[in-house]
Amino acid sequence: MLVGKSQIILGIDPGVADTGYGVIEVKNNKLKMIEYGSIKTSKLQRLPERLVEIEKQLVEIIKKNKPVKIGIEKLFFCKNVTTAFSVGQARGVVLLTAQKYNLSILEFTPLQVKQAVTGYGQADKRQIQQMVKTLLKLKDIPKPDDAADALAIAICSINNRF
């Protein structure tokens, strides 16, 4: 962790219907949740329109919070090929947007995120959510799940150099 210097980190859990995001600040070895949520797109829109909406809202989040780095979950496997393609396209939008804003980009597998947040690579979703709540000193587990996952990705990004 950083000592003395403040750093804003954006975590992203990509998806077309819901792209979770979480913004944290690290200062003097302390974590502070800045904001979290989910970028939602309508099923009534065509995929290109949904991707534009993700980019538009992501730009707003970046401009508002001014992160120096972004952590994003890698697409590791998916049983549904159609879902994998659309998630991959959402990831592409996030990566392109991060690059346009000169953010340092870090990519993590779900295993890496679990290990960083809980210390255990086989942790379940509830264990990860509980640790996010504890580490960020939140009253409740963040909702929706995509936002909690994004905060976990942001936490995972802390100890990685860029």
C-alpha positions as CSV (number, residue, x, y, z in Angstrom):
1,M,0.0,0.0,0.0
2,L,0.9,3.6,-0.3
3,V,2.2,5.7,2.5
4,G,1.5,9.5,2.5
5,K,0.4,9.7,-1.2
6,S,-3.3,9.5,-2.1
7,Q,-4.3,7.4,-5.1
8,I,-7.7,6.9,-6.7
9,I,-8.4,3.5,-8.2
10,L,-11.3,2.4,-10.4
11,G,-12.3,-1.3,-10.5
12,I,-14.5,-2.7,-13.3
13,D,-16.5,-5.9,-13.6
14,P,-17.5,-5.8,-17.3
15,G,-20.8,-6.9,-18.7
16,V,-23.2,-5.6,-21.3
17,A,-26.4,-5.5,-19.2
18,D,-24.5,-4.5,-16.1
19,T,-21.0,-3.2,-15.8
20,G,-20.1,-2.9,-12.1
21,Y,-17.8,-0.2,-11.0
22,G,-16.1,0.7,-7.8
23,V,-13.9,3.7,-6.9
24,I,-11.6,3.7,-3.9
25,E,-9.0,6.0,-2.5
26,V,-5.8,4.7,-0.8
27,K,-4.1,7.1,1.5
28,N,-1.7,6.5,4.4
29,N,-2.4,2.7,4.1
30,K,-6.1,3.3,4.6
31,L,-8.9,2.5,2.1
32,K,-11.9,4.7,1.5
33,M,-14.8,3.9,-0.7
34,I,-15.6,6.8,-2.9
35,E,-18.5,5.4,-4.9
36,Y,-19.8,2.3,-6.5
37,G,-22.6,1.2,-8.7
38,S,-23.6,-0.4,-12.0
39,I,-23.7,0.9,-15.5
40,K,-27.0,-0.6,-16.8
41,T,-28.0,-0.9,-20.4
42,S,-31.4,-1.7,-21.9
43,K,-32.1,-5.0,-23.5
44,L,-34.3,-3.1,-26.0
45,Q,-31.1,-1.4,-27.4
46,R,-28.9,-3.0,-30.1
47,L,-25.5,-4.1,-28.9
48,P,-23.6,-1.2,-30.5
49,E,-25.9,1.3,-28.7
50,R,-25.4,-0.5,-25.4
51,L,-21.6,-0.3,-25.8
52,V,-21.8,3.4,-26.5
53,E,-23.8,3.8,-23.3
54,I,-21.2,1.9,-21.3
55,E,-18.5,4.2,-22.7
56,K,-20.5,7.4,-22.1
57,Q,-21.2,6.5,-18.4
58,L,-17.6,5.3,-17.9
59,V,-16.2,8.6,-19.2
60,E,-18.4,10.4,-16.6
61,I,-17.1,8.2,-13.8
62,I,-13.5,8.8,-14.9
63,K,-13.9,12.6,-15.2
64,K,-15.7,12.8,-11.9
65,N,-13.2,10.7,-9.9
66,K,-9.9,11.1,-11.8
67,P,-8.5,7.6,-11.1
68,V,-4.8,7.0,-11.9
69,K,-5.3,3.3,-12.6
70,I,-8.1,0.9,-13.5
71,G,-8.4,-2.8,-12.6
72,I,-10.6,-4.9,-14.8
73,E,-11.5,-8.6,-14.6
74,K,-10.2,-10.8,-17.3
75,L,-12.6,-13.0,-19.2
76,F,-11.4,-16.5,-18.4
77,F,-14.1,-18.8,-19.6
78,C,-17.8,-18.8,-20.1
79,K,-20.3,-21.6,-20.8
80,N,-22.4,-19.4,-23.0
81,V,-20.5,-18.3,-26.1
82,T,-22.9,-15.5,-26.9
83,T,-22.5,-14.1,-23.4
84,A,-18.7,-14.4,-23.7
85,F,-18.6,-12.4,-26.9
86,S,-20.8,-9.6,-25.5
87,V,-18.8,-9.4,-22.3
88,G,-15.6,-9.4,-24.3
89,Q,-17.0,-6.5,-26.3
90,A,-17.8,-4.6,-23.1
91,R,-14.3,-5.3,-21.9
92,G,-13.0,-3.8,-25.1
93,V,-14.9,-0.6,-24.6
94,V,-13.6,-0.3,-21.0
95,L,-10.0,-0.9,-22.1
96,L,-10.3,1.5,-25.0
97,T,-11.8,4.2,-22.7
98,A,-9.1,3.7,-20.0
99,Q,-6.4,4.0,-22.7
100,K,-7.9,7.2,-24.0
101,Y,-7.7,8.7,-20.5
102,N,-4.1,7.4,-20.0
103,L,-5.1,5.2,-17.1
104,S,-2.7,2.5,-16.0
105,I,-4.6,-0.7,-16.9
106,L,-4.3,-3.8,-14.7
107,E,-6.1,-7.1,-15.5
108,F,-6.9,-9.8,-13.0
109,T,-8.4,-13.3,-13.1
110,P,-11.2,-14.1,-10.6
111,L,-8.6,-16.3,-8.7
112,Q,-6.2,-13.3,-8.3
113,V,-9.1,-11.1,-7.0
114,K,-10.2,-13.8,-4.5
115,Q,-6.6,-14.3,-3.2
116,A,-6.0,-10.5,-2.9
117,V,-9.2,-9.8,-1.1
118,T,-9.7,-12.9,1.1
119,G,-6.3,-14.6,1.0
120,Y,-8.1,-17.7,-0.3
121,G,-8.4,-18.5,-4.0
122,Q,-11.5,-20.7,-3.6
123,A,-13.5,-18.1,-1.7
124,D,-17.2,-17.9,-2.6
125,K,-19.0,-14.7,-3.6
126,R,-20.4,-14.1,-0.1
127,Q,-16.9,-14.3,1.5
128,I,-15.5,-11.8,-1.0
129,Q,-18.4,-9.5,-0.4
130,Q,-18.0,-9.7,3.3
131,M,-14.3,-8.9,3.0
132,V,-15.0,-5.9,0.7
133,K,-17.4,-4.6,3.4
134,T,-14.8,-5.1,6.1
135,L,-11.8,-3.7,4.3
136,L,-13.8,-0.6,3.2
137,K,-15.5,-0.2,6.6
138,L,-19.0,-0.2,5.0
139,K,-22.2,-0.7,6.9
140,D,-23.6,-3.1,4.4
141,I,-22.4,-5.4,1.6
142,P,-22.4,-3.3,-1.6
143,K,-25.2,-4.0,-4.0
144,P,-25.6,-5.0,-6.8
145,D,-23.1,-7.9,-6.9
146,D,-21.4,-6.4,-10.0
147,A,-20.5,-3.3,-7.9
148,A,-19.2,-5.5,-5.0
149,D,-17.1,-7.4,-7.5
150,A,-15.7,-4.2,-9.0
151,L,-14.7,-2.9,-5.5
152,A,-12.9,-6.2,-4.9
153,I,-11.1,-5.7,-8.3
154,A,-10.1,-2.1,-7.2
155,I,-8.8,-3.5,-3.9
156,C,-6.8,-6.1,-5.8
157,S,-5.3,-3.3,-7.9
158,I,-3.8,-1.5,-4.8
159,N,-0.6,-3.5,-4.5
160,N,0.2,-3.8,-8.2
161,R,2.7,-1.4,-9.7
162,F,1.9,0.5,-12.8
